[in-house]
Amino acid sequence: MRWHLLSTPRLVLSKPRLVRAAGLLVPLALGCLDMPTRRPQDALDVRDVTVSEGVGMETACTPTGVEICFDARDNNCNGIIDEGCGLHTGILQFTIAWEAPEADVDLNVYDPSGELSRIGEPTSSGLVKDRDCPRVSGECQGQNVENVFLAEGEPARGRYRVVVRLDKLNGATAPVAVRLSARVGQRAFAMLVELSPGASTEEKTFEFTL
């Protein structure tokens, strides 16, 4: 009898404990399922974007098919400009392309310290130019593309200035149409500029702040 009296309360008390435990678990589980998910944020806060007067800027990528080399476009909208074409890329990438083979057009990218990216010589912030056209050596083979990218590390914070400049026509017909595409983190920018000899028409700019 002593064993029966002790065992009965144990059995009776154990049921509400299980019920209460289950009652606590259910709301917690539902709470986890109902928690709103945060959208991933771009680590690069791009702001104060400006372009030269009269230049139209595209801020959304429209897929046009497979990637085509040396057109300074992200044809497949994967965030990389002219991938698979021998151009380097990075979290920052700036590319220009133009069809007039004789024309000498320069892509000049200045980092927040004002330092200009050059062929094979990274700036202190890591920007480097890996292609410069046209070349006397024939390296460009009539496919005029210039490319600047961030080789490594995090982009320096501050104001960036991208200048597309007509250096020489060399017999080409003005205006020379040049396409500029830029990759800044997860954002893409593109624009078509027309360059002609003259102080007000020989260069166009694209600027932004990180």
Backbone as ProteinMPNN parsed JSONL, in Angstrom:
{"seq_chain_A": "MRWHLLSTPRLVLSKPRLVRAAGLLVPLALGCLDMPTRRPQDALDVRDVTVSEGVGMETACTPTGVEICFDARDNNCNGIIDEGCGLHTGILQFTIAWEAPEADVDLNVYDPSGELSRIGEPTSSGLVKDRDCPRVSGECQGQNVENVFLAEGEPARGRYRVVVRLDKLNGATAPVAVRLSARVGQRAFAMLVELSPGASTEEKTFEFTL", "coords_chain_A": {"N_chain_A": [[0.838, -1.204, 0.0], [1.951, 1.234, 0.719], [3.752, 1.669, -1.325], [1.967, 1.947, -3.49], [0.498, 4.299, -2.845], [2.45, 6.261, -2.973], [3.279, 6.07, -5.595], [1.081, 6.774, -7.128], [0.51, 9.662, -6.912], [2.844, 10.51, -8.202], [2.416, 9.694, -10.816], [0.136, 11.19, -11.475], [1.002, 13.848, -11.205], [2.953, 13.967, -13.116], [1.742, 14.195, -15.608], [0.541, 16.87, -15.981], [2.946, 18.282, -15.939], [4.199, 17.479, -18.274], [2.355, 18.437, -20.084], [2.461, 21.196, -19.594], [5.083, 21.657, -20.342], [4.988, 21.035, -23.029], [3.271, 23.047, -23.832], [4.867, 25.282, -23.523], [6.845, 24.846, -25.381], [5.593, 24.883, -27.883], [4.675, 27.621, -28.497], [7.221, 28.812, -28.6], [8.427, 27.51, -30.745], [6.709, 28.251, -32.803], [7.148, 30.968, -32.726], [9.774, 31.177, -33.65], [9.466, 30.359, -36.264], [7.897, 32.385, -37.286], [9.439, 34.633, -37.301], [10.486, 37.589, -38.898], [12.517, 37.725, -41.821], [15.585, 39.287, -42.538], [16.573, 41.251, -45.307], [19.567, 40.761, -47.166], [22.085, 43.195, -46.836], [23.81, 45.476, -48.963], [27.234, 45.754, -48.602], [28.534, 47.986, -49.44], [27.798, 51.274, -49.351], [26.523, 53.112, -51.658], [26.415, 56.393, -52.73], [25.382, 59.762, -53.631], [25.631, 59.858, -56.486], [26.768, 61.04, -59.571], [26.694, 62.265, -62.958], [28.068, 63.537, -66.048], [26.539, 66.402, -67.564], [23.78, 65.807, -69.662], [24.238, 63.135, -70.079], [22.828, 59.978, -70.141], [22.0, 57.608, -67.656], [22.049, 54.163, -66.864], [20.677, 52.225, -64.345], [19.847, 49.717, -63.799], [20.213, 46.318, -64.594], [19.606, 44.677, -67.643], [18.981, 41.572, -68.853], [20.48, 40.35, -71.793], [21.306, 38.087, -73.008], [23.893, 35.634, -73.607], [27.221, 36.268, -72.377], [29.022, 38.746, -74.102], [32.117, 39.432, -75.486], [34.247, 42.254, -74.931], [32.475, 44.452, -75.105], [31.855, 46.002, -73.012], [29.657, 45.441, -71.383], [27.396, 43.95, -69.061], [26.155, 41.375, -70.047], [24.745, 39.066, -69.234], [23.858, 39.73, -66.774], [25.1, 39.018, -64.289], [26.597, 40.44, -62.595], [29.234, 40.806, -63.308], [31.448, 42.315, -65.552], [32.064, 41.642, -68.869], [33.084, 39.007, -68.353], [35.21, 36.132, -68.627], [36.608, 37.012, -70.758], [39.199, 37.704, -70.564], [39.57, 39.927, -69.019], [40.196, 41.442, -65.864], [38.385, 41.377, -62.758], [36.585, 42.733, -59.931], [35.344, 43.753, -56.681], [35.009, 46.361, -57.206], [34.755, 47.596, -60.442], [35.503, 49.015, -63.56], [34.769, 49.658, -66.867], [35.369, 50.443, -70.281], [34.332, 50.581, -73.711], [34.719, 50.926, -77.217], [33.892, 51.351, -80.699], [35.249, 52.571, -82.845], [38.219, 51.936, -84.284], [40.549, 53.467, -84.614], [40.485, 55.6, -82.878], [41.742, 57.06, -79.889], [40.936, 56.528, -76.741], [40.697, 57.266, -73.315], [40.424, 55.725, -70.122], [40.187, 56.983, -67.078], [40.533, 56.52, -63.736], [40.069, 57.745, -60.563], [40.956, 57.368, -57.211], [39.674, 57.828, -53.789], [41.749, 59.338, -52.648], [42.679, 60.789, -54.706], [44.471, 59.591, -56.34], [45.59, 58.254, -59.43], [44.643, 55.418, -61.285], [46.833, 53.089, -62.851], [48.443, 51.253, -65.538], [49.399, 48.124, -64.483], [50.309, 49.151, -62.053], [49.259, 49.25, -59.03], [47.165, 51.466, -57.179], [47.479, 53.041, -53.93], [45.146, 52.323, -52.725], [44.444, 50.034, -54.012], [43.406, 49.963, -56.616], [43.78, 49.093, -60.029], [44.87, 49.26, -63.406], [44.294, 47.173, -66.119], [44.238, 46.992, -68.828], [44.881, 48.815, -71.764], [43.985, 50.684, -74.471], [44.07, 52.091, -77.868], [46.902, 49.972, -78.724], [50.245, 50.237, -79.86], [51.59, 47.91, -80.155], [49.726, 46.153, -81.026], [48.234, 44.666, -79.324], [45.565, 44.991, -78.618], [44.15, 44.376, -80.887], [42.232, 45.667, -82.5], [40.011, 45.61, -80.905], [38.847, 47.663, -78.879], [39.144, 48.198, -75.6], [39.175, 49.293, -72.268], [40.077, 48.738, -68.873], [39.558, 48.917, -65.398], [40.084, 47.819, -62.099], [39.431, 46.716, -58.7], [42.001, 45.265, -57.101], [42.396, 43.823, -54.689], [41.269, 43.434, -51.268], [39.263, 45.712, -49.206], [37.222, 48.307, -50.576], [38.407, 51.66, -50.567], [36.976, 54.213, -48.576], [35.174, 57.095, -49.588], [35.248, 59.683, -52.131], [34.935, 58.759, -55.488], [36.169, 59.201, -58.792], [35.464, 58.876, -62.125], [36.686, 59.17, -65.304], [36.031, 59.493, -68.691], [37.798, 59.967, -71.517], [38.497, 61.534, -74.603], [41.411, 61.177, -76.244], [42.849, 61.24, -78.735], [41.648, 61.547, -82.083], [42.748, 60.354, -84.347], [42.055, 60.045, -87.041], [39.529, 58.953, -86.895], [35.948, 59.309, -87.057], [34.2, 61.947, -85.606], [31.244, 62.356, -83.552], [32.773, 60.097, -81.155], [31.43, 57.165, -80.057], [31.209, 55.826, -76.861], [30.978, 53.241, -74.542], [30.407, 53.004, -71.116], [30.673, 50.969, -68.315], [30.044, 50.184, -64.926], [30.836, 48.445, -61.986], [29.878, 48.438, -58.735], [30.2, 47.097, -55.87], [27.271, 45.417, -55.216], [25.851, 46.803, -57.039], [25.088, 48.036, -60.328], [26.093, 50.164, -62.952], [25.591, 51.88, -66.01], [26.352, 53.554, -69.071], [26.127, 55.454, -72.107], [28.324, 57.402, -73.841], [29.193, 60.246, -75.853], [31.971, 61.462, -77.524], [33.871, 64.255, -78.56], [36.412, 66.307, -80.133], [37.405, 69.095, -78.174], [37.054, 71.414, -75.475], [34.746, 71.192, -73.903], [33.567, 68.872, -74.719], [35.207, 66.681, -74.926], [35.525, 64.976, -72.799], [33.785, 62.953, -70.347], [32.222, 62.459, -67.185], [31.82, 60.281, -64.334], [30.785, 59.984, -61.113], [30.925, 58.994, -57.66], [30.211, 58.289, -54.194], [31.537, 56.387, -51.523]], "CA_chain_A": [[0.0, 0.0, 0.0], [2.813, 2.401, 0.758], [4.302, 1.87, -2.682], [0.88, 2.379, -4.357], [0.14, 5.682, -2.541], [3.523, 7.129, -3.441], [3.416, 6.035, -7.052], [-0.067, 7.414, -7.786], [0.757, 11.099, -7.1], [3.881, 10.726, -9.204], [1.812, 9.546, -12.137], [-0.806, 12.29, -11.698], [1.742, 15.095, -11.356], [3.813, 13.945, -14.296], [0.996, 14.569, -16.808], [0.521, 18.313, -16.212], [4.284, 18.784, -16.249], [4.423, 17.246, -19.699], [1.471, 19.34, -20.83], [3.007, 22.549, -19.503], [6.314, 21.7, -21.13], [4.605, 21.106, -24.436], [2.684, 24.361, -24.058], [5.935, 26.257, -23.662], [7.613, 24.575, -26.59], [4.851, 25.215, -29.103], [4.802, 29.036, -28.857], [8.586, 29.127, -28.964], [8.668, 27.006, -32.093], [5.979, 29.097, -33.74], [7.797, 32.265, -32.753], [10.941, 31.091, -34.511], [9.021, 30.254, -37.649], [7.258, 33.62, -37.723], [10.364, 35.754, -37.241], [10.747, 38.129, -40.239], [13.9, 37.613, -42.269], [16.153, 40.528, -43.045], [17.207, 41.177, -46.609], [20.994, 41.058, -47.077], [22.409, 44.555, -47.219], [25.058, 45.672, -49.67], [28.231, 46.296, -47.695], [28.961, 49.269, -49.971], [26.721, 52.262, -49.39], [26.812, 54.004, -52.778], [25.579, 57.591, -52.632], [25.81, 60.974, -54.346], [26.065, 59.483, -57.837], [26.58, 62.114, -60.545], [27.286, 62.098, -64.289], [28.129, 64.783, -66.806], [25.267, 66.881, -68.103], [23.382, 65.243, -70.943], [24.538, 61.696, -70.142], [21.812, 59.13, -69.533], [22.602, 56.517, -66.894], [21.232, 52.993, -66.581], [20.995, 51.711, -63.009], [19.327, 48.355, -63.686], [20.731, 45.443, -65.645], [18.603, 43.959, -68.423], [19.648, 40.45, -69.531], [20.368, 40.331, -73.254], [21.795, 36.809, -73.512], [25.199, 35.205, -73.121], [28.202, 37.344, -72.302], [29.74, 39.074, -75.33], [33.392, 40.033, -75.097], [34.733, 43.559, -75.365], [31.429, 45.444, -75.353], [31.663, 46.734, -71.747], [28.306, 45.194, -70.899], [27.115, 42.74, -68.284], [25.058, 40.85, -70.867], [23.943, 38.06, -68.531], [23.425, 40.31, -65.487], [25.599, 38.288, -63.126], [27.395, 41.355, -61.795], [30.608, 40.872, -63.796], [31.497, 42.908, -66.878], [32.947, 40.959, -69.828], [33.813, 37.888, -67.762], [35.63, 35.126, -69.594], [37.183, 37.708, -71.915], [40.572, 38.084, -70.251], [39.606, 41.121, -68.176], [40.093, 41.187, -64.435], [37.22, 41.966, -62.111], [36.655, 42.834, -58.483], [34.152, 44.366, -56.107], [34.922, 47.571, -58.019], [35.225, 47.382, -61.812], [35.089, 50.058, -64.497], [35.163, 49.201, -68.2], [34.848, 51.173, -71.433], [34.547, 49.954, -75.018], [34.292, 51.764, -78.337], [34.051, 50.631, -81.956], [36.189, 53.233, -83.759], [39.517, 51.355, -83.93], [41.652, 54.433, -84.635], [40.358, 56.579, -81.791], [42.421, 56.784, -78.62], [40.089, 56.956, -75.627], [41.301, 56.894, -72.034], [39.615, 55.532, -68.916], [40.957, 57.438, -65.924], [39.789, 56.317, -62.494], [40.76, 58.338, -59.422], [40.435, 56.887, -55.93], [39.353, 58.944, -52.885], [42.914, 60.171, -52.35], [43.041, 61.508, -55.92], [45.487, 58.834, -57.068], [45.114, 57.722, -60.707], [44.997, 54.02, -61.556], [47.721, 52.959, -64.006], [48.718, 49.894, -65.991], [50.347, 47.339, -63.703], [50.767, 49.843, -60.85], [48.101, 49.48, -58.151], [47.184, 52.625, -56.289], [47.561, 52.65, -52.521], [43.85, 51.747, -52.348], [44.277, 48.74, -54.675], [42.898, 50.051, -57.986], [44.807, 48.854, -61.04], [44.405, 49.214, -64.797], [44.899, 45.974, -66.706], [44.15, 47.025, -70.285], [44.934, 50.176, -72.281], [43.88, 50.579, -75.929], [44.749, 51.09, -78.704], [48.327, 49.815, -78.454], [51.075, 50.09, -81.056], [51.996, 46.505, -80.222], [48.65, 45.346, -81.602], [47.666, 43.818, -78.273], [44.104, 45.12, -78.561], [43.624, 43.732, -82.097], [41.041, 46.356, -82.97], [38.931, 45.514, -79.913], [39.261, 48.696, -77.938], [38.559, 48.09, -74.263], [40.036, 49.607, -71.129], [39.472, 48.14, -67.681], [40.155, 49.21, -64.094], [39.41, 47.002, -61.088], [40.035, 46.653, -57.369], [42.734, 44.004, -57.097], [42.19, 43.084, -53.449], [40.908, 44.22, -50.099], [38.029, 46.485, -49.172], [37.355, 49.607, -51.234], [38.592, 52.832, -49.719], [35.791, 55.061, -48.479], [35.382, 58.451, -50.065], [34.717, 60.063, -53.44], [35.601, 58.202, -56.664], [35.921, 59.965, -60.021], [35.751, 58.107, -63.334], [36.704, 60.091, -66.443], [36.196, 58.911, -70.028], [38.36, 61.119, -72.235], [39.011, 61.355, -75.959], [42.773, 61.689, -76.336], [43.091, 61.581, -80.142], [40.764, 60.9, -83.053], [43.586, 59.528, -85.234], [41.341, 59.76, -88.278], [38.164, 58.483, -86.642], [34.907, 60.319, -87.227], [33.565, 62.403, -84.364], [31.641, 61.956, -82.191], [33.102, 58.697, -80.899], [30.525, 56.595, -79.047], [31.927, 54.996, -75.89], [30.117, 52.695, -73.491], [31.029, 52.835, -69.801], [29.938, 50.18, -67.327], [30.704, 50.177, -63.624], [30.343, 47.552, -60.937], [30.215, 48.96, -57.414], [29.567, 46.142, -54.973], [26.16, 44.713, -55.843], [25.138, 47.711, -57.934], [25.645, 48.191, -61.668], [25.781, 51.414, -63.642], [26.029, 51.852, -67.402], [25.992, 54.765, -69.811], [26.722, 55.638, -73.423], [28.751, 58.796, -73.982], [29.727, 60.631, -77.158], [33.107, 62.348, -77.317], [34.378, 64.999, -79.717], [37.45, 67.253, -79.738], [36.89, 70.339, -77.609], [37.159, 71.473, -74.02], [33.5, 70.807, -73.237], [33.01, 67.644, -75.307], [36.204, 65.612, -75.06], [35.486, 64.058, -71.668], [32.571, 62.813, -69.55], [32.578, 61.935, -65.866], [30.899, 59.521, -63.489], [31.324, 60.079, -59.76], [30.104, 58.452, -56.573], [30.85, 58.273, -52.881], [31.35, 55.206, -50.677]], "C_chain_A": [[0.874, 1.256, 0.0], [3.384, 2.694, -0.621], [3.246, 2.415, -3.621], [0.517, 3.843, -4.096], [1.193, 6.65, -3.049], [3.578, 7.194, -4.956], [2.286, 6.765, -7.745], [0.124, 8.917, -7.951], [1.813, 11.375, -8.155], [3.299, 10.667, -10.605], [0.89, 10.71, -12.451], [-0.064, 13.588, -11.965], [2.561, 15.13, -12.638], [3.081, 14.403, -15.542], [0.944, 16.082, -17.003], [1.88, 18.898, -16.519], [4.584, 18.625, -17.732], [3.597, 18.199, -20.536], [2.021, 20.753, -20.811], [4.263, 22.682, -20.338], [5.994, 21.822, -22.605], [4.039, 22.469, -24.769], [3.733, 25.441, -24.216], [6.692, 26.076, -24.957], [6.902, 25.042, -27.846], [4.958, 26.691, -29.452], [6.206, 29.411, -29.273], [8.88, 28.693, -30.38], [7.971, 27.873, -33.119], [6.627, 30.466, -33.851], [9.009, 32.269, -33.654], [10.535, 31.071, -35.969], [8.483, 31.572, -38.17], [8.196, 34.818, -37.718], [10.621, 36.284, -38.643], [12.219, 38.034, -40.582], [14.363, 38.942, -42.826], [16.782, 40.303, -44.412], [18.684, 41.49, -46.458], [21.282, 42.465, -47.582], [23.74, 44.592, -47.944], [26.04, 46.327, -48.71], [28.702, 47.671, -48.152], [27.757, 50.201, -50.092], [27.067, 53.292, -50.459], [25.869, 55.205, -52.711], [26.181, 58.726, -53.463], [26.382, 60.649, -55.723], [25.764, 60.63, -58.796], [27.243, 61.741, -61.862], [27.3, 63.454, -64.974], [26.76, 65.136, -67.371], [24.997, 66.264, -69.477], [23.644, 63.759, -71.093], [23.43, 60.925, -69.436], [22.446, 57.933, -68.861], [21.599, 55.407, -66.657], [21.65, 52.443, -65.225], [20.447, 50.313, -62.78], [19.827, 47.542, -64.868], [19.574, 44.716, -66.323], [19.29, 42.828, -69.168], [19.403, 40.491, -71.036], [20.866, 39.022, -73.849], [23.127, 36.455, -72.902], [26.161, 36.384, -73.151], [28.933, 37.5, -73.632], [30.988, 39.841, -74.941], [33.584, 41.42, -75.701], [33.626, 44.526, -75.784], [31.106, 46.254, -74.099], [30.238, 46.627, -71.248], [28.293, 43.943, -70.023], [25.914, 42.069, -68.938], [24.153, 39.879, -70.123], [23.556, 38.484, -67.115], [23.858, 39.485, -64.277], [26.525, 39.152, -62.274], [28.826, 41.504, -62.244], [30.589, 41.363, -65.235], [32.516, 42.161, -67.732], [33.743, 39.819, -69.188], [34.101, 36.827, -68.816], [36.303, 35.72, -70.81], [38.62, 38.164, -71.655], [40.693, 39.352, -69.431], [39.485, 40.724, -66.712], [38.862, 41.888, -63.871], [37.435, 41.997, -60.609], [35.38, 43.47, -57.974], [33.929, 45.763, -56.682], [35.48, 47.246, -59.399], [34.641, 48.465, -62.71], [35.641, 49.692, -65.874], [34.559, 50.108, -69.259], [35.156, 50.388, -72.698], [34.038, 50.907, -76.09], [34.684, 51.072, -79.646], [35.066, 51.266, -82.897], [37.612, 52.79, -83.442], [40.656, 52.367, -83.869], [41.655, 55.333, -83.407], [41.073, 56.117, -80.526], [41.585, 57.395, -77.493], [40.704, 56.449, -74.331], [40.239, 56.749, -70.95], [40.489, 55.884, -67.725], [40.097, 57.34, -64.668], [40.639, 56.824, -61.329], [40.12, 57.837, -58.129], [40.199, 58.072, -54.993], [40.532, 59.845, -52.521], [43.342, 61.0, -53.553], [44.075, 60.792, -56.759], [44.872, 58.183, -58.304], [45.572, 56.282, -60.888], [45.802, 53.938, -62.847], [47.938, 51.49, -64.335], [49.76, 49.246, -65.09], [50.849, 47.989, -62.436], [49.573, 50.136, -59.949], [48.258, 50.763, -57.344], [47.28, 52.133, -54.851], [46.262, 52.023, -52.038], [43.559, 50.436, -53.069], [43.709, 48.78, -56.074], [44.035, 49.858, -58.977], [44.152, 48.78, -62.413], [45.086, 48.038, -65.476], [44.787, 45.94, -68.228], [44.073, 48.478, -70.734], [44.975, 50.101, -73.801], [43.728, 51.973, -76.548], [46.239, 51.051, -78.383], [49.076, 49.624, -79.762], [51.467, 48.636, -81.248], [50.93, 45.619, -80.849], [47.971, 44.444, -80.603], [46.142, 43.836, -78.274], [43.414, 44.534, -79.788], [42.303, 44.351, -82.556], [39.855, 46.289, -82.029], [39.283, 46.443, -78.755], [38.47, 48.63, -76.64], [39.602, 48.531, -73.245], [39.304, 49.198, -69.861], [40.27, 48.508, -66.435], [39.371, 48.427, -63.049], [40.126, 47.114, -59.754], [40.68, 45.288, -57.212], [42.481, 43.18, -55.841], [41.768, 44.037, -52.338], [39.576, 44.93, -50.231], [38.234, 47.82, -49.872], [37.554, 50.73, -50.221], [37.317, 53.666, -49.72], [36.14, 56.482, -48.91], [34.82, 58.631, -51.463], [35.576, 59.485, -54.566], [35.22, 59.031, -57.891], [36.39, 59.138, -61.218], [35.614, 59.054, -64.522], [36.926, 59.3, -67.727], [36.596, 60.062, -70.943], [38.848, 60.723, -73.626], [40.388, 61.996, -76.034], [43.075, 62.149, -77.765], [42.084, 60.858, -81.03], [41.536, 59.957, -83.963], [42.853, 59.125, -86.512], [39.933, 59.245, -88.096], [37.183, 59.644, -86.796], [34.279, 60.663, -85.881], [32.058, 62.559, -84.585], [31.929, 60.458, -82.103], [32.199, 58.199, -79.77], [31.295, 55.623, -78.161], [30.939, 54.522, -74.83], [30.936, 52.491, -72.22], [30.112, 52.003, -68.927], [30.744, 50.153, -66.041], [30.015, 49.192, -62.703], [30.821, 48.103, -59.604], [29.496, 48.091, -56.394], [28.502, 45.359, -55.706], [25.385, 45.59, -56.82], [25.869, 47.851, -59.262], [25.18, 49.514, -62.256], [26.307, 51.304, -65.071], [25.569, 53.123, -68.093], [26.719, 54.779, -71.147], [27.052, 57.107, -73.567], [29.287, 59.018, -75.385], [30.784, 61.7, -76.948], [33.546, 62.973, -78.637], [35.496, 65.917, -79.24], [36.837, 68.557, -79.239], [36.854, 70.28, -76.104], [35.914, 70.958, -73.315], [32.942, 69.473, -73.714], [33.976, 66.468, -75.339], [36.227, 64.655, -73.876], [34.146, 64.108, -70.943], [32.957, 62.142, -68.238], [31.421, 61.192, -65.213], [31.519, 59.512, -62.099], [30.353, 59.494, -58.746], [30.918, 58.454, -55.288], [30.531, 56.971, -52.163], [31.506, 55.626, -49.215]], "O_chain_A": [[0.544, 2.237, -0.666], [3.481, 3.853, -1.025], [3.554, 3.253, -4.468], [0.249, 4.572, -5.052], [0.862, 7.744, -3.506], [3.883, 8.238, -5.534], [2.479, 7.319, -8.827], [-0.085, 9.421, -9.055], [1.711, 12.341, -8.912], [3.637, 11.476, -11.469], [0.863, 11.177, -13.589], [-0.449, 14.351, -12.851], [2.829, 16.202, -13.181], [3.706, 14.945, -16.454], [1.273, 16.556, -18.09], [1.99, 19.878, -17.255], [5.149, 19.518, -18.364], [4.056, 18.709, -21.558], [2.057, 21.436, -21.835], [4.482, 23.712, -20.974], [6.62, 22.588, -23.339], [4.284, 23.001, -25.852], [3.53, 26.407, -24.952], [7.133, 27.051, -25.565], [7.539, 25.542, -28.772], [5.298, 27.016, -30.59], [6.393, 30.223, -30.179], [9.515, 29.427, -31.137], [8.534, 28.199, -34.164], [6.659, 31.06, -34.929], [9.259, 33.252, -34.353], [11.182, 31.693, -36.812], [8.592, 31.859, -39.362], [7.787, 35.917, -38.094], [10.951, 35.491, -39.525], [13.075, 38.241, -39.722], [13.61, 39.638, -43.508], [17.441, 39.29, -44.644], [19.041, 42.393, -45.7], [20.781, 42.873, -48.629], [24.673, 43.861, -47.609], [25.722, 47.335, -48.079], [29.217, 48.446, -47.345], [26.821, 49.934, -50.846], [27.814, 54.234, -50.199], [24.652, 55.034, -52.643], [27.32, 58.655, -53.924], [27.469, 61.101, -56.082], [24.642, 61.135, -58.832], [28.225, 60.999, -61.888], [26.634, 64.394, -64.541], [25.933, 64.259, -67.621], [25.878, 66.213, -70.334], [23.311, 63.175, -72.124], [23.129, 61.186, -68.271], [23.337, 57.303, -69.43], [20.449, 55.658, -66.297], [22.835, 52.219, -64.979], [20.567, 49.776, -61.678], [19.859, 48.023, -66.0], [18.674, 44.204, -65.657], [20.114, 43.094, -70.044], [18.27, 40.645, -71.492], [20.853, 38.857, -75.069], [23.462, 36.915, -71.811], [25.942, 37.367, -73.859], [29.404, 36.523, -74.215], [30.924, 40.789, -74.159], [33.147, 41.709, -76.815], [33.809, 45.324, -76.703], [30.202, 47.089, -74.108], [29.672, 47.599, -70.748], [29.073, 43.013, -70.222], [24.791, 42.18, -68.448], [22.942, 39.861, -70.341], [22.996, 37.696, -66.353], [23.075, 39.278, -63.35], [27.162, 38.658, -61.344], [29.58, 42.257, -61.629], [29.8, 40.88, -66.048], [33.686, 42.057, -67.366], [34.938, 39.677, -69.447], [33.34, 36.649, -69.767], [36.546, 35.018, -71.791], [39.185, 38.925, -72.44], [41.804, 39.811, -69.169], [38.763, 39.789, -66.366], [38.369, 42.864, -64.436], [38.353, 41.366, -60.085], [34.443, 43.701, -58.739], [32.816, 46.288, -56.655], [36.567, 46.679, -59.508], [33.456, 48.79, -62.636], [36.838, 49.445, -66.025], [33.395, 50.499, -69.166], [36.12, 49.625, -72.75], [33.046, 51.609, -75.891], [35.657, 50.32, -79.706], [35.692, 50.553, -83.682], [38.17, 53.218, -82.431], [41.63, 52.152, -83.148], [42.711, 55.774, -82.954], [41.017, 54.947, -80.149], [41.537, 58.613, -77.322], [41.181, 55.316, -74.27], [39.293, 57.533, -70.869], [41.429, 55.156, -67.403], [39.063, 57.999, -64.557], [41.775, 56.391, -61.136], [38.899, 57.877, -57.972], [40.493, 59.209, -55.361], [40.332, 60.994, -52.128], [44.255, 61.819, -53.451], [44.516, 61.316, -57.781], [43.774, 57.628, -58.242], [46.741, 55.962, -60.674], [45.499, 54.627, -63.821], [47.659, 50.604, -63.527], [50.872, 49.756, -64.949], [51.74, 47.44, -61.787], [48.937, 51.18, -60.097], [49.351, 51.096, -56.886], [47.172, 50.934, -54.592], [46.258, 51.278, -51.058], [42.552, 49.787, -52.786], [43.537, 47.725, -56.685], [45.126, 50.395, -58.79], [43.028, 48.3, -62.558], [46.309, 47.909, -65.422], [45.197, 44.962, -68.854], [43.316, 49.275, -70.18], [45.9, 49.516, -74.365], [43.319, 52.918, -75.874], [46.776, 52.009, -77.826], [48.601, 48.935, -80.664], [51.655, 48.181, -82.377], [51.196, 44.46, -81.17], [47.214, 43.552, -80.982], [45.501, 42.83, -77.972], [42.223, 44.228, -79.74], [41.377, 43.642, -82.95], [38.801, 46.852, -82.321], [39.932, 46.045, -77.787], [37.286, 48.962, -76.594], [40.776, 48.178, -73.355], [38.079, 49.294, -69.775], [41.498, 48.421, -66.42], [38.142, 48.374, -63.1], [41.275, 47.55, -59.684], [39.99, 44.269, -57.193], [42.363, 41.957, -55.922], [41.89, 45.257, -52.448], [38.861, 44.778, -51.221], [39.312, 48.408, -49.773], [36.939, 50.738, -49.154], [36.658, 53.803, -50.751], [37.226, 56.995, -48.64], [34.012, 57.825, -51.925], [36.789, 59.691, -54.599], [34.088, 59.502, -58.007], [37.556, 58.755, -61.308], [34.564, 59.663, -64.725], [37.884, 58.536, -67.841], [35.837, 61.015, -71.126], [39.524, 59.708, -73.799], [40.521, 63.213, -75.903], [43.498, 63.283, -77.989], [41.714, 59.713, -80.77], [41.043, 58.884, -84.313], [43.009, 58.007, -87.004], [39.203, 59.113, -89.078], [37.556, 60.811, -86.676], [33.881, 59.781, -85.121], [31.635, 62.867, -85.699], [31.398, 59.661, -82.877], [32.206, 58.747, -78.668], [31.954, 54.708, -78.656], [30.163, 55.311, -74.292], [32.01, 51.889, -72.243], [28.922, 52.291, -68.808], [31.974, 50.105, -66.066], [28.788, 49.113, -62.646], [32.023, 48.223, -59.368], [28.326, 48.319, -56.089], [28.789, 44.706, -56.71], [24.371, 45.16, -57.369], [27.097, 47.794, -59.321], [24.033, 49.926, -62.083], [27.354, 50.7, -65.306], [24.534, 53.695, -67.749], [27.79, 54.19, -71.294], [26.178, 57.964, -73.435], [29.775, 58.089, -76.027], [30.542, 62.711, -76.288], [33.586, 62.317, -79.678], [35.534, 66.275, -78.063], [35.87, 69.06, -79.812], [36.648, 69.216, -75.52], [36.011, 70.354, -72.247], [31.948, 68.991, -73.172], [33.595, 65.368, -75.74], [36.887, 63.618, -73.942], [33.466, 65.134, -70.917], [33.902, 61.355, -68.187], [30.245, 61.431, -65.487], [32.658, 59.076, -61.929], [29.138, 59.496, -58.942], [32.141, 58.6, -55.299], [29.393, 56.504, -52.188], [31.39, 54.793, -48.317]]}, "name": "protein", "num_of_chains": 1, "seq": "MRWHLLSTPRLVLSKPRLVRAAGLLVPLALGCLDMPTRRPQDALDVRDVTVSEGVGMETACTPTGVEICFDARDNNCNGIIDEGCGLHTGILQFTIAWEAPEADVDLNVYDPSGELSRIGEPTSSGLVKDRDCPRVSGECQGQNVENVFLAEGEPARGRYRVVVRLDKLNGATAPVAVRLSARVGQRAFAMLVELSPGASTEEKTFEFTL"}
